[in-house]
Structures are given as structure tokens and as C-alpha cells.
Amino acid sequence: MQKTVLKKNDEKNILVICAHSDDQILGPGGTMAKYATQEYNVYTFIFTYGEVSHPHYQFKHIAKTRVQESRDADSIIGGKGVFFFGMKDGKIIESFKEKNKMPLLKRIIKNYSPEKIFTHSIDDPLPDHRAVRTLVLEAYDYLNKKEKLNCDVYSFDVWNLWNIKKRKDPKLVVDIGDTFHKKIKALHAFKSQINFFSHTILVNFLYLGVYVKAFINGLRYKVKVAEVFYKIR
């Protein structure tokens, strides 16, 4: 993790904290791009390099590829930077505790003083996603207990089409009609994912879901396309 991420910034900040290098685009990519056009500083923090999805490649190759793809995607949506924790894919909580990274996560949230944090949904079937959510909320709750945070935390969906458990929670609906094209372009920056998994039904379902959710949300809230988030803190 680069030391620069701990630099105090009093400007308008948004943090997106996720498990893998494309989660931030699959989930709130259009919203990130919209906030960037509104002069927010949007920062992405990623827990792993996603090495489990490419077991036949050397770790260094995967890490280098994922970092570059993430930076390319971040540039497309107008983000201010992508940073990796380097936790072990598939064992996030174990490696996070083993490397004692909780103090770092707390300092990031405190020093950036974000207006909003976006992280994974409790409904997500992927254990790594739920693990990140758990750690983010643990850090947030600790800080909020010590000193009241002026920050809302929202969850986004990746592998689940709909958020079931938090359906009654307050929602944040973002019209991404002007930035949806940036989200799609940013998704195509992850060439290693697309090239390796393009033949699988699972990934085709995931990418199709991006369009389906955006257009159904748009119909529901009377805009062309939208992203919907649930307030969890």
C-alpha cells in the first residue's frame, strides 16, 4: 500500500472499497464517473489482486496486469487513484488479520474523511465480497464510536442482481445516463478478465447483468439508466 494514501485531504472525497480489481466498475462505476464530473475526488481501494481466477499465471504477472487494468479503468471514469492492500485472494479476513491491516484501513477512512463510502452487499454470494464488507464496517463502527463520522456507507451489488436483505433500507438512486458509457468502456479495460472468461456462461451473465440492472433501475425510477445503493451506515 502506497504511503500517499494516508495523506490528509480536506476536499470532497468518495471512497470505494472492494475485493477485486473490477468490482468497483461492475458495481458503482457509473456513479463514480458521475461524482468525478461533479468535482469529487473518487478513490478506489482493492483488497486483492484476484490471483485465484488465474492460477496458471505467476502471481507477479497477475498483480502487474490487474494494477494496470485498474488504473486504465480509473482514468476512464475520472478517478483519483487505485490502491491495493495485497491480501490473499480467497482468504481476505485471515490475511488481513495476519498482516494487521485494520489500523491502516481505519487511518484511510479517518484521513480521507469521505462524504460517502461504497462497499459490497451482504447479499453477494461471493465470500470475499462479504468479507470486505465486514472489515469496512468494523473499521467504520470503531471510528464512528470514537468520533462521529460525517460519512454515509452504501452497499453495491456485483454477483447478485437484486439486493434482498436490505430492500427496506434507505436508497441512493443515481441517474447515470450521462456516464453509463464510461462504465462500459471502463469494464473493457479489464482485458485479462474478458479474454480468459469470455467463453463462460457465468461471466456472460455477469456482464449482461450490468445492462439489465441499469435499465430496470432506470425504468423503476423514471430515468434512462440508474445505479441503486442501500445505506448500511
C-alpha positions in Angstrom: 0.0 0.0 0.0 1.4 3.4 -1.1 2.2 5.8 1.7 0.5 8.6 -0.2 -2.9 7.1 0.6 -2.6 8.3 4.2 -2.2 12.0 3.2 -4.9 14.2 4.7 -7.3 15.7 2.1 -10.0 18.2 3.1 -11.6 18.3 -0.3 -14.8 16.3 -1.3 -13.8 12.7 -1.2 -15.6 9.4 -2.1 -14.1 6.0 -1.2 -14.9 2.8 -3.0 -13.6 -0.3 -1.1 -13.9 -3.6 -2.8 -12.4 -7.1 -3.0 -11.3 -7.4 -6.7 -10.0 -5.1 -9.4 -13.2 -4.9 -11.5 -15.7 -4.8 -8.7 -15.7 -1.1 -8.4 -16.7 -0.7 -12.1 -19.2 -3.6 -12.1 -20.9 -2.1 -9.1 -20.8 1.7 -8.8 -18.8 2.5 -12.0 -21.3 4.9 -13.4 -21.8 6.6 -10.1 -18.1 7.0 -9.6 -17.8 8.7 -13.1 -20.7 11.0 -12.2 -19.2 12.1 -8.9 -15.9 12.7 -10.8 -17.7 15.1 -13.1 -19.1 16.9 -10.0 -15.5 17.7 -8.8 -15.4 14.9 -6.2 -12.2 13.0 -5.6 -13.0 9.4 -6.1 -10.5 6.9 -4.7 -10.6 3.1 -5.0 -9.1 0.6 -2.5 -8.9 -3.0 -3.6 -8.1 -5.8 -1.2 -6.7 -8.5 -3.5 -5.1 -8.9 -7.0 -7.6 -11.6 -7.9 -4.9 -14.2 -8.4 -7.2 -17.2 -7.7 -9.0 -16.5 -11.0 -5.7 -17.1 -13.0 -4.0 -19.9 -11.1 -1.9 -20.9 -14.2 -0.1 -17.5 -14.2 2.7 -16.3 -11.9 1.5 -14.0 -9.1 3.7 -11.1 -10.2 2.3 -11.2 -13.7 -1.3 -11.2 -12.4 -0.6 -8.4 -10.0 1.0 -6.2 -12.6 -1.8 -6.8 -15.1 -4.5 -6.1 -12.6 -2.9 -2.9 -11.3 -2.5 -1.6 -14.9 -6.1 -2.5 -15.9 -7.5 -0.9 -12.8 -5.5 2.3 -13.4 -6.7 2.4 -17.0 -10.3 1.9 -15.9 -9.9 4.6 -13.2 -8.6 7.0 -15.8 -11.7 6.4 -17.9 -14.1 7.2 -15.1 -12.1 10.1 -13.9 -11.0 8.6 -10.6 -8.1 10.0 -8.5 -6.3 6.7 -7.8 -6.4 3.0 -7.2 -4.6 1.3 -4.3 -4.2 -2.4 -3.4 -4.0 -3.9 0.0 -2.4 -7.1 -1.4 -4.5 -9.5 0.7 -4.7 -13.2 -0.2 -7.5 -13.9 -2.7 -10.0 -16.3 -1.1 -8.7 -15.7 2.4 -9.2 -12.0 2.9 -10.1 -11.9 6.6 -7.3 -14.3 7.6 -4.6 -12.5 5.7 -6.0 -9.1 6.8 -5.7 -10.0 10.4 -2.4 -11.8 10.0 -0.8 -8.7 8.4 -2.6 -6.4 11.0 -4.0 -4.1 8.3 -7.0 -2.9 10.3 -5.1 0.2 11.7 -4.3 1.1 8.1 -7.9 0.8 7.0 -9.0 3.0 9.9 -6.4 5.6 9.1 -7.5 5.7 5.4 -11.2 6.3 6.4 -10.2 8.9 9.0 -7.6 10.8 7.0 -9.7 11.0 3.8 -12.8 12.0 5.7 -15.1 10.9 2.8 -18.6 12.0 2.3 -19.5 8.6 1.2 -18.1 5.1 1.2 -19.3 2.4 -1.2 -18.6 -1.3 -0.5 -20.1 -4.8 -1.1 -23.6 -6.0 -0.4 -24.5 -8.5 2.4 -26.4 -10.4 -0.3 -23.4 -11.0 -2.5 -22.8 -14.8 -2.8 -19.0 -14.4 -3.1 -17.4 -14.8 0.3 -14.5 -12.4 -0.5 -17.1 -9.6 -1.1 -18.9 -10.2 2.2 -15.5 -10.3 3.9 -14.6 -6.9 2.7 -17.9 -5.5 3.7 -17.4 -6.9 7.2 -13.9 -5.3 7.6 -15.1 -2.0 6.2 -18.0 -1.8 8.7 -15.8 -2.9 11.6 -13.4 0.0 10.8 -16.2 2.5 10.3 -18.0 1.5 13.5 -14.9 1.8 15.6 -14.1 5.3 14.3 -17.7 6.4 14.5 -17.9 5.3 18.1 -14.8 7.4 19.0 -15.7 10.4 17.0 -18.9 10.9 15.0 -18.1 10.5 11.3 -19.8 12.7 8.8 -20.0 9.9 6.3 -22.6 7.6 4.9 -21.8 4.0 3.9 -23.6 2.4 0.9 -23.6 -1.2 -0.4 -23.5 -2.1 -4.1 -24.2 -5.4 -5.9 -21.9 -7.3 -8.1 -22.8 -11.0 -8.4 -26.3 -10.6 -7.1 -28.9 -9.0 -9.5 -31.0 -7.7 -6.6 -30.4 -6.7 -3.0 -32.9 -8.7 -1.0 -31.9 -8.3 2.7 -31.7 -4.5 2.6 -34.7 -3.9 0.4 -36.3 -1.7 3.0 -33.2 0.3 3.8 -32.9 3.9 2.6 -31.7 4.0 -1.0 -29.4 6.2 -3.0 -30.5 6.3 -6.6 -28.1 7.8 -9.1 -29.1 8.7 -12.7 -26.1 7.5 -14.7 -27.5 8.4 -18.1 -24.5 10.7 -18.8 -21.8 8.3 -17.6 -23.1 4.8 -18.3 -20.9 4.7 -21.5 -17.9 5.4 -19.3 -18.8 2.5 -17.1 -19.0 0.1 -20.1 -15.7 1.5 -21.5 -14.0 1.1 -18.2 -15.2 -2.6 -18.0 -13.5 -3.3 -21.3 -10.2 -2.1 -19.7 -10.1 -5.5 -17.8 -8.9 -7.4 -20.8 -7.4 -10.2 -18.8 -10.8 -11.0 -17.3 -12.7 -10.6 -20.6 -10.2 -12.7 -22.7 -9.9 -15.5 -20.2 -13.6 -15.8 -19.1 -15.4 -14.6 -22.2 -16.4 -18.2 -23.1 -18.0 -18.9 -19.8 -21.8 -18.6 -19.2 -21.1 -17.1 -15.7 -19.2 -14.1 -16.9 -21.5 -13.5 -19.8 -24.3 -13.5 -17.2 -22.4 -11.0 -15.0 -21.8 -8.5 -17.8 -25.3 -8.9 -19.2 -26.4 -8.1 -15.6 -24.7 -4.7 -15.8 -27.1 -3.7 -18.6 -30.1 -5.4 -17.1 -29.8 -3.8 -13.7 -29.1 -0.4 -15.1 -32.1 -0.4 -17.5 -34.5 -1.9 -15.0 -33.4 0.6 -12.3 -33.9 3.3 -14.9 -37.5 2.2 -15.6 -38.3 1.9 -11.9 -37.0 5.4 -11.1 -38.1 7.1 -14.4 -34.7 7.7 -15.9 -32.8 6.1 -18.8 -30.3 4.1 -16.7 -29.5 4.2 -12.9 -27.5 2.6 -10.2 -29.1 1.9 -6.8 -27.4 1.6 -3.5 -28.5 0.8 0.0 -27.5 2.8 3.1 -25.9 0.5 5.6 -24.5 3.1 8.0 
